[in-house]
């Protein structure tokens, strides 16, 4: 058994922690740092295969010294610029490629035929003959063998345009698209954890450059943040000034987000700060919920402070120093004291890759209350006004991925369940039509259908089958979703940023 004094950075050993069920467990953890306070040693640990937000300082009593693994001595390898690289990070948990279907078949599933117009190159169908190129007219002929495939659909629906063929109670909806339908594993576009561009884009990106990760940025540096009536425990490192990282509490003005060393500093600031809402234009208000649009160039100080706060809860995103290429949409809740920040998302003024969100965050006190989905819905509402389809910038955090998958599923199901059949035939809809109605990018529509495992190939067609389980689950979820965006309350005129020299 090792002694406490022998523990160094890089050691791995089981560490006692409480899980969600309040039970003791001993997961393997890596020692990232050691400090001595009044003769008592504390160890900063990262639990292997757990999210970094669970990292914490622990005492030696929680360490299992019998199973300690000391780091292997390795020769330092020079990096590209000739400097020694920092120690490699701990392995991160992998996200499962896709959920497997339960295999349960119900007697009368709702079926929707999905049509595809394929490119001229033939595409092999697993377990079937190669597809021939389709014309949109041939897609409408039910018995045209070489042009159809079967798909199951899993998302809630809004009414489809009249040109779409209707769907019946036992229906199948037909969809046509110019996309090649990819069914291989690991094609889930929002699952990419390595979605960092290899070269920086000319426009902005809020994806942080992980190549500069070192032992400092892997550790939380702020103990606690007081924001209005809330105290927040940060999850990750944020580049606040070094002298503020030793404070027990960092005080923020909840309206302009400026930070102070003490409660006295904050109180003195509040006598001068006349803001009672975020700067910028209020473009949406319904009930107590408002959205403000903030230009990262015109309101640079606020935007940088917002990014510093957000970085405490976002691991992969938010480079705070260059906010000029971005717009920030801050959601607030109103009471007699002012408009209190609930969450926000940012987006590029000009995106070459159809991104409609760069960073998105609901602050911890407001999580699990429907605000995250409201932020996502608002981002797509803006895309609808702009007449574009959009997708969030990758990589998404684990919580972001869950929220987006849930939103995509509910939105697409809402569309599909709203389809009506005419003269007893299956309703038909195309991937392009789903994308146009929802402003969700085609790749995200397809990956959602794949993730929900609703796509089946049947008699030369792709059929989207909505089982009773899926329908019931969706209806229960929608009953809980009380917060929705009302497009009539949105006052937003998109700008053409390409015609503005420096935004």
N, C-alpha and C positions, 0 to 999 in steps of 0.2 A: 504493500500500500504506500502510495506517494505521500509526502508531507505537503502541507499547505504552502510552505515556502518554495516548493519546487514547481508550482504551477506557473506557467508562462503563457504569453500570447501564442495562439495557434494550437494549444492543447485541446483535445476533444474528450469528453466524458459525459456520462448521464447526469442530468440535473433535475432536481425535483421541481415540478410545477403543478398547478391545479388546472384541469381541463374545463371545458364548458359545462360538464355535468358535476363540477365541484369535486371531482375525484383526483387523487394523487396519481401522477404518472412520471416516468423517468425517461424522457426523450434524450437522444444524443445531442449535445450542444458543443459549440466551439467558443473558446475564450478569446474575445477580441481585445480586451484591455484589462489591466489590473491597476487598482489604486489603493492607497493607504490613507485612511481617515482616522486620526487619533489612535494609531496603533492597530486598527482593525482593517483587515483586507477585504476589499470588495472586488467582484469579478463581473465584467460586462459580458454576457453570453448571448450567442445567436443560436437558436434551436434549429438544427439541420432539418430541412424539408418543411419548415414553418415560415410564415411570412415574417419579414423583418420588423413589422410593427409590434411583435411579441417579444423582441429583444429587451433585456432588462439587466439591472445590477442585482447580484445575489451575494449572499454571504457563503462562507465555506461549508456551513452546515448543510446546505442544499446540494453539495457536490458529492458524487460517488467516486471517491479517490481510488477505489480498488480497480476500477475499469478505465483508468486514464490512458489516453493515447497521446504520446508526445509527438510534436511535429518532426517530420523527417528533415534532416539537414540537406539542403539543395544548394548547388552553386547558383549564384544570382545570374540570371540571363539578361543581357542588355536588351532594352526595348528599341524601337525604331530610331529614336533620337540618341541612342547610346547610353541612356540613363537606366539604372537598375529598376526593374518593375516592382510594384508593390505585391505583397503576397496575394495569391488568387483568392477570390471570394468563395464563400461556402456554396455548396450546390444548392440550387433553388428548386422548389417543388415543380414538377411538370403538371400541366393542365391536361386532363384526359382529352384525347382527340375528339371523341364524340360519344354521346350517350347511346347505349344499346337499347333497342326496343324490348319491351317485356315479352313480345311474341303472342300476347293475348289477342284473339280474334273475336270480335263481337258480331252478332248475327247480321245486323243491317247497318254497315258503316255508310256515312255520307261520302260519296265519291265525286271527285271533280277531275275532269280531263285537263291535262296541261299540255299545250302545244308548243313545239319548238321549231323555229326555222334554223336549220343547221347551216354552217358554212359549206362551201363546195367540197372541202376535204371530207372524206368519210370518217365517221367516228364509230369505233367498235363499242357495242353494247355488251356489258357483262352478261354471258349466258344467252346471247342472241345474235342475230345477223347484223352486219354493218348497216348503218343508216344511210339512206339516200338523201341527197339535198331536197329540202322541202320548199314548196311555195306556199304562201299564206292561203291560197285557194284550196290547195290539196289538203291542208290541215283541217279544213272544215268538213271534209268527207270522212265520215266515221270509219268506213271500211278500207280506206287507203292504207295498205299494209306498211309500206316502207317509211312512213313519215311520222308515226306517233309513238309516244312512250308514256308509261304510266307513272303518276306521281301522287303522293299523299300530301295534303296541305294541313298546316297546323297553326294558322294564325287568325285572330279575330278580324272582322271585316267591316268596312264602311261601304255604302252602295257603290257599285261599279258603273262606269259610263254606259250609256244605252247601247253603244256599239258592241259591247261585250255580250257574248251569248249567255243566257240566263242559266241558273242552277236549280235543281229540284231537291226534294227532301231526301231522295236516295241518290243524289246526283253525282255526276263527274264533271269537273270543270276543265276545259281545254285551254292550254297556255302556249303561245308562240313567242319565241325570242331569238335574237341573233346570237345569243351566247351559246358556247359549247357547254353542255351540262356535264359538270365534273362530279363523279361519284366516288372518287378515290378517297381513302382515309387521309386525315390530316389536311384537308383542303379548307378547313374552317378559317375564313379570312381574319376573323377577329381573335383567333387564338394565338396569333403570332406573338411570341414573347421576345423575338429578336427583330422586331420591325423597325429598328433604328436605321436610318438611311446610311449607306456606306460613305457617301459624300454629302456635305451640307447642301441644302437647296438654296437657290438664290432668294427665295422668299423665306419667311420665318418658320421656325419649327420649335415647339416647346418640348421636344424629346431631349432629355438630358444626355450628354455624351458620357456613357458609362466607362469609356477608356481611361477617364481620370479618377475613377473610384480609388480611394485609398482607405486606410483604417479609420481616418477621421470622419469621412463622409458616410462610412458604414454604421456610425454610431449616432444615436439621438443626442443632440447637443442642448436642447431647450427642455427644462424640467416641466414647466407649466406656463400656460398663457391665459391671462384674464381678458376676456372679450365681452364687454357689456356685463350681463348678469351670469355669464357662463365662464367656467374654468375648464380649459381644454388640456388634455395630456397628449403632446405630440407623438406621432408614430415613427417619424423619420427625421433625418438630418435636414436642417434648413440653414442657408448661409447668412444668418443674422450676424451682426458685428460680434467679434470674439469676446469683447468685454461684457456682453449681455448673457453669455452662455453660463456664467457662474451664478446667476441670480436664481433664487428659488422660484420667483414668478416674474414673467415678462408681461407688462401692462400695455394693452393696445386700445386706442380709441376705436370704438366700433363703427364710427361713421367715416373717418378718413384713413383708418388703419395704421396711423403713425404709432411707433412703439416708444415706450419710456421705461426707465430703470426702476421706478417706484410708484406707489399710489399717489404720492405728492406730485410727482412729475405729471402724472395723468390728470390729476385734479386741476393743476395749473394750466395744462393744455386745454382742458374742457372749457375754461373761462374765455379762451381766445377762439376756439374752433366753433364756427357757426354752422357747420354742416349737420343736417339731421337725416341725410340720405346720401347714397353714393353720388359722386359728381356725374355729369352726363345727362342724357335724355331719358325720361321715363317713357317707355314705348308700350307698356302693357300694365293694366291694373284691373283686377277683378277681386272684389271683396278686400281682404287684407293683403293679397299677394300682388307684388309689383315687380317688373323687370326694368332695369336701367341699362342703357347701351353706353359704354365708355370707350373712347378712342385711346389706344395705348400711346399715341404720340401727343395728343392734347392733354391728357391727364397722366403723365408719366409717373409722377410720384405715387399716386394712388395705385396705379397698375403694378408698379414694382413692389409696393407693400402688400398688395393682394397676392402676388406670386410668392413672396416670402412666407406669408401665412399658409398658402395652399401647399407649399413644398413640405410643410410639417406633416401632411397627410397624403402626399403623392410621392411615390418612390421614383418612378421613371421619368417624370415630367417636370416642367417649369424651370426654364432658364429665365431668371428674372431681370437681367440687366438690359436686354433689348426688347422693349415692348412695342416699338413703333409699328411693326407689321401686323399688329393684332387688335381685334375688338374684343371687349370683355362684356359679357352679359350677366349682371348680378341680380339674383333673385332676393327679394326682401319680404319681410313680414311687418306690417304696420301696426303700431299702437300709439298711445298718446305721447310717448317720448320720441318717436321717430320711426324711421324705416330700418329694421334690423337685418343684417345680412344672414341669409340662410344657406346660400351656396352660389355657385357661378359656373359658367363655362366660357372659354375663350375660343376664338376662331381666327384664322388668317384672313386678312382683307382680300388677298388674292391667293387662291389655292390651285395649284396645277394638278393636284391629285384628288379633287372633289371632296376634300375634308370639310365638314361643316362644324367640327369640334376639334380643338387642339387639346385642351385640358378641361376636365369637368369634375366638380367636387361638391358634395353636400357636407357641410360641417357636421362633426359628430353629434352635437346635441339634437340635430334635426334628422338624423338618419333613421331608416326603418319607419318613416311616416309618409312615404309616397312622394317626397320632394325630388328625389333623384330621377324618378320616371317623369316628373313634371318638367325638369330641366331638359331631359332628352326630348320629350314631346315638343317643347318650345324650340329647340334647335331645328327640328324637322319642320315646324310651322314656319320658321324663317326661310328654310329652303324652299318650301312651297311658294312663298311670296316671291322669292328670287327666280322661281321656275327652274330649279335645279334638283338633282338628286345628290345626296350627301352621305358621308360615312365618317365615323370618328377616326382621328389619327391613332395609329398603332405605336407601341403596344398599349393595350388596355390593362389596367390593374385587375386583380382577381374580382374585386367588388364591382368595378366598372363593367367587366365582361358579363357578370351575372345580371346586372341591371339592363344592359343593352339586349342581351338574349331574351330576357323577359319582355322588354318593350317590343322588340321585333316580333316575337311570337304572338303576343296579344294583338298587336296591330294587324298582322297578316291574317290571323284567325278571324278578327272582326270583319275583315273584307270578305273572306271566304264564306263565313256563316251568313253573310248578308246577301249572297248570290241567290237568285230565284231561277227556277227552271221554267221553260216555256214548252208546252205541248209534251210534257213528260220526259223530255230529253235532259241529259246531264247538262248543268250549267258549264260554260266555258269562260276561261280567263287566261290572259297571257302574263308571263313574267314582267314584260314591259309595262303592262297595264297596272299590275300591282305596284311596280316601282313608281310609275307616274302618279298614282293616287296617293301614295304614302310618302314620296320623296326619299324612300329607302333605296340605297344603291342596289343594282341587280345582283351583284355578288353576295350582298348581305341577305337578300331575299332567298336566294338559292341555298346559302349555307344554313339559314334558319330552317328551311324545309328539310335539309339533310340532317341537321342536328336533332330535329324532332322525329326523324325517321318516318315521315309520312309519305314518302314517294315510293310507289310500286309500279312495276311494268306489267301491263295486263293487255293481252290481245292487241299488241302493236301500239299501245298508247301508254303514256305516263299518267297515272291516276293519283290524285291526292285524296286519301281516304281519311275522313274525320270520324273516328270511332266515338261511341257514347262517352267513354272515359275522357277523351280529349275535349268534347263539347261541354261535359259537366264540369271538368276542371277549369276550363276557360270561363264559364259563366260564374263559377264561385270566385275566381280571381277578379273578374270585372266588378263584382258586387263590392269587393274591398277597395277598389280603385276609385276613391271619391274625388280626388283632385284631378281635374282635367283642364287643358288649355281651351279657352273660348276664343276662336279666331276673330270674333266680332270686337273683342276688347284689345286687339293688337293694332297699334298705329305705327307702322314701320314702312319706310320707303328705302329699298336697297340702293346703294351707291355703286357706280361703276368706277372701281378704284384703279382700273387700268389706265384711265384717262387723267389720273391725278399724279403729277410728277413724283412727289415723294410722299404720297398718301396725305 
